[in-house]
Amino acid sequence: MNPVDLAQSALEAPVGDLSLLTLFLDAHIVVKFVMIGLLLASIWCWAIIIDKSILFARTRSQMNRFEKIFWSGQSLEELYRSLSGRGNHALAALFVAAMREWKRSHEKGRAALGSLNIRIDKVLDVTIAREVERLENRLLFLATVGASAPFIGLFGTVWGIMTAFQAIAASKNTNLAVVAPGIAEALFATALGLFAAIPAVIAYNKFANDVGKLSGRMEGFADEFSAILSRQIDERL
């Protein structure tokens, strides 16, 4: 829509007709693309937020359940047999990975036990890194939206104000009916940018903190379990 048409439509339209749908339909094509992009980014952010909330809640529940079983005094061999055929995550994944390396070394005989501590530590570190990567997956998108959405919305705002000024110049009229729609659509773009950015920033900070806590919990368990296996290795040497 060129400035002359925009000015003419603004003069013909009532000033009070500033609904969100009307603002979107009357916006410049560039501003429309900005609004659509921000809306899609916001929807995807909320999908990630819901998915991650469920994932972290499930991970904490799995860790609590595993720790309860692990420290109940059940045999490590029995626990390994019950978990080895499953798709494990978090603490259970650490336990299975370390036990698998333990059993492989014992199958190779006494000579393989000398450097078993080092291999178990490496296996635990790799498994922790893999689990942290799984937890952090798609958090970068939240950070990106949180950082860039306000500026994208500002771009739409600047473009909308430029269009409004062009409409004023074309109509040679500073009537509110000419000024209001362009300013309103410009501010609508800013609002959409903030609507996408604020939840994304809050969610990213929370999830990043949760990842740190879960990672620390896994590292603590890895140290404890490595010490248990180390004592058993020393007894067999």
C-alpha positions as CSV (number, residue, x, y, z in Angstrom):
1,M,0.0,0.0,0.0
2,N,1.6,3.3,-1.1
3,P,1.4,6.4,1.1
4,V,-1.3,8.1,-0.9
5,D,-3.6,5.1,-0.7
6,L,-2.8,4.7,3.0
7,A,-3.6,8.4,3.6
8,Q,-6.9,8.1,1.7
9,S,-8.0,4.9,3.6
10,A,-7.1,6.5,6.9
11,L,-9.2,9.6,6.1
12,E,-12.1,7.4,5.1
13,A,-11.8,5.0,8.1
14,P,-13.1,5.9,11.5
15,V,-10.4,6.8,14.1
16,G,-11.8,4.3,16.6
17,D,-11.3,1.3,14.2
18,L,-7.9,0.3,15.6
19,S,-8.5,-3.3,16.5
20,L,-5.5,-5.7,16.3
21,L,-6.8,-7.4,13.2
22,T,-7.4,-4.1,11.5
23,L,-3.9,-2.9,12.4
24,F,-2.5,-6.0,10.9
25,L,-4.5,-5.9,7.7
26,D,-3.8,-2.2,7.1
27,A,-0.1,-2.4,7.9
28,H,2.6,-2.1,5.3
29,I,3.7,-5.4,3.8
30,V,7.1,-5.2,5.5
31,V,5.5,-4.6,8.9
32,K,3.2,-7.5,8.2
33,F,6.2,-9.8,7.6
34,V,7.7,-8.6,10.9
35,M,4.5,-9.2,12.8
36,I,4.0,-12.7,11.3
37,G,7.6,-13.6,12.0
38,L,7.4,-12.5,15.6
39,L,4.1,-14.3,16.1
40,L,5.5,-17.5,14.8
41,A,8.6,-17.1,16.9
42,S,6.4,-16.6,20.0
43,I,4.4,-19.7,19.2
44,W,7.6,-21.8,18.8
45,C,9.0,-20.4,22.0
46,W,5.9,-21.4,24.0
47,A,6.1,-24.9,22.4
48,I,9.8,-25.2,23.6
49,I,8.9,-23.8,27.0
50,I,6.1,-26.4,27.5
51,D,8.3,-29.2,26.2
52,K,11.2,-28.3,28.4
53,S,9.1,-27.9,31.5
54,I,7.8,-31.4,31.0
55,L,11.3,-32.7,30.2
56,F,12.9,-31.2,33.3
57,A,10.1,-32.3,35.6
58,R,10.4,-35.9,34.2
59,T,14.2,-35.8,34.5
60,R,14.0,-34.7,38.2
61,S,11.5,-37.5,38.9
62,Q,13.7,-40.1,37.2
63,M,16.7,-39.0,39.2
64,N,14.8,-39.1,42.5
65,R,13.5,-42.6,41.7
66,F,16.9,-43.9,40.6
67,E,18.7,-42.5,43.7
68,K,16.1,-44.1,45.9
69,I,16.7,-47.5,44.3
70,F,20.5,-47.1,44.1
71,W,20.9,-46.2,47.8
72,S,18.4,-48.9,48.9
73,G,21.2,-51.5,49.1
74,Q,20.1,-53.4,46.0
75,S,23.0,-55.3,44.2
76,L,24.7,-53.3,41.5
77,E,24.5,-56.3,39.2
78,E,20.8,-56.7,39.7
79,L,20.2,-53.0,39.1
80,Y,22.4,-53.1,36.0
81,R,20.5,-56.0,34.6
82,S,17.1,-54.2,35.2
83,L,18.3,-51.0,33.4
84,S,20.7,-52.2,30.7
85,G,17.9,-53.0,28.2
86,R,16.1,-49.7,28.6
87,G,16.6,-46.2,27.1
88,N,18.2,-44.5,30.2
89,H,18.8,-40.8,30.9
90,A,20.4,-38.8,33.6
91,L,21.7,-40.8,36.6
92,A,20.5,-44.1,35.2
93,A,22.5,-43.4,32.0
94,L,25.6,-42.7,34.0
95,F,25.2,-45.9,36.1
96,V,24.7,-48.1,33.0
97,A,27.6,-46.6,31.1
98,A,30.0,-47.0,34.0
99,M,28.8,-50.5,34.8
100,R,29.1,-51.5,31.1
101,E,32.8,-50.4,31.1
102,W,33.3,-52.2,34.4
103,K,32.0,-55.5,33.0
104,R,33.9,-55.2,29.8
105,S,37.2,-54.7,31.7
106,H,36.5,-57.7,33.9
107,E,35.9,-59.9,30.9
108,K,39.3,-59.0,29.6
109,G,41.0,-60.1,32.8
110,R,43.1,-58.7,35.6
111,A,45.4,-56.8,33.2
112,A,42.6,-54.5,32.2
113,L,41.8,-53.3,35.7
114,G,44.9,-51.2,36.1
115,S,43.6,-48.2,34.1
116,L,39.9,-48.9,34.7
117,N,39.5,-45.9,37.0
118,I,40.6,-43.6,34.2
119,R,38.3,-45.2,31.6
120,I,35.3,-45.1,33.9
121,D,35.9,-41.4,34.6
122,K,36.1,-40.7,30.9
123,V,32.9,-42.7,30.3
124,L,31.1,-40.7,33.0
125,D,32.3,-37.4,31.6
126,V,31.2,-38.2,28.1
127,T,27.8,-39.4,29.4
128,I,27.3,-36.2,31.4
129,A,28.2,-34.1,28.4
130,R,25.7,-36.0,26.3
131,E,22.9,-35.6,28.9
132,V,23.6,-31.9,29.3
133,E,23.5,-31.4,25.6
134,R,20.1,-33.2,25.5
135,L,18.8,-30.9,28.3
136,E,20.2,-27.8,26.5
137,N,18.7,-28.7,23.1
138,R,16.7,-25.7,21.6
139,L,17.5,-23.4,24.5
140,L,19.6,-21.4,22.1
141,F,16.5,-20.5,20.2
142,L,15.0,-19.0,23.3
143,A,18.1,-17.0,23.9
144,T,18.1,-15.8,20.3
145,V,14.5,-14.7,20.3
146,G,14.9,-13.0,23.7
147,A,17.8,-11.0,22.4
148,S,16.6,-10.2,18.8
149,A,12.8,-10.0,19.0
150,P,12.8,-6.4,20.6
151,F,15.0,-5.2,17.8
152,I,13.0,-6.9,15.1
153,G,9.9,-5.3,16.6
154,L,11.7,-2.0,16.7
155,F,12.4,-2.4,13.0
156,G,8.7,-2.8,12.3
157,T,8.0,0.2,14.5
158,V,10.4,2.4,12.6
159,W,9.0,1.2,9.3
160,G,5.5,1.9,10.4
161,I,6.3,5.4,11.6
162,M,8.1,6.1,8.3
163,T,4.9,5.0,6.5
164,A,2.8,7.2,8.7
165,F,4.9,10.2,8.0
166,Q,4.7,9.5,4.3
167,A,0.9,9.3,4.6
168,I,0.9,12.7,6.4
169,A,3.1,14.2,3.7
170,A,1.0,12.8,0.8
171,S,-2.3,13.9,2.3
172,K,-0.9,17.2,3.6
173,N,-3.1,16.6,6.6
174,T,-2.1,16.1,10.3
175,N,-5.6,14.9,11.2
176,L,-5.7,12.2,13.8
177,A,-7.3,9.9,11.3
178,V,-4.2,10.0,9.2
179,V,-1.6,9.8,12.0
180,A,-3.3,7.3,14.4
181,P,-3.3,4.1,12.2
182,G,0.3,4.3,11.2
183,I,1.5,5.0,14.8
184,A,-0.7,2.3,16.2
185,E,0.5,-0.4,13.8
186,A,4.1,0.7,14.5
187,L,3.5,0.3,18.3
188,F,1.8,-3.0,17.6
189,A,5.0,-4.3,16.1
190,T,7.0,-3.3,19.2
191,A,4.4,-5.0,21.4
192,L,4.7,-8.2,19.5
193,G,8.5,-8.1,19.8
194,L,8.2,-7.7,23.6
195,F,5.5,-10.4,23.7
196,A,7.9,-12.8,22.1
197,A,11.1,-11.7,23.9
198,I,9.9,-11.5,27.6
199,P,8.8,-15.1,28.0
200,A,11.8,-16.3,26.0
201,V,14.3,-14.5,28.3
202,I,12.5,-15.6,31.5
203,A,12.3,-19.2,30.3
204,Y,15.9,-19.3,29.1
205,N,17.2,-18.0,32.4
206,K,15.2,-20.5,34.4
207,F,16.0,-23.5,32.2
208,A,19.7,-22.6,32.1
209,N,19.7,-22.5,35.9
210,D,17.9,-25.9,36.0
211,V,20.5,-27.4,33.6
212,G,23.2,-26.2,35.9
213,K,21.5,-27.8,38.9
214,L,20.9,-31.1,37.2
215,S,24.4,-31.2,35.8
216,G,25.8,-30.6,39.2
217,R,23.7,-33.4,40.6
218,M,24.9,-35.8,37.9
219,E,28.5,-34.8,38.5
220,G,28.1,-35.4,42.2
221,F,26.6,-38.9,41.6
222,A,29.4,-39.6,39.1
223,D,32.0,-38.8,41.7
224,E,30.3,-41.0,44.4
225,F,29.8,-43.9,42.0
226,S,33.4,-43.7,40.7
227,A,34.6,-43.8,44.3
228,I,32.5,-47.0,44.9
229,L,33.9,-48.7,41.8
230,S,37.4,-47.5,42.7
231,R,37.2,-49.2,46.1
232,Q,36.1,-52.5,44.4
233,I,38.9,-52.3,41.9
234,D,41.5,-51.8,44.7
235,E,40.1,-54.9,46.5
236,R,40.5,-57.0,43.4
237,L,44.0,-56.0,42.5
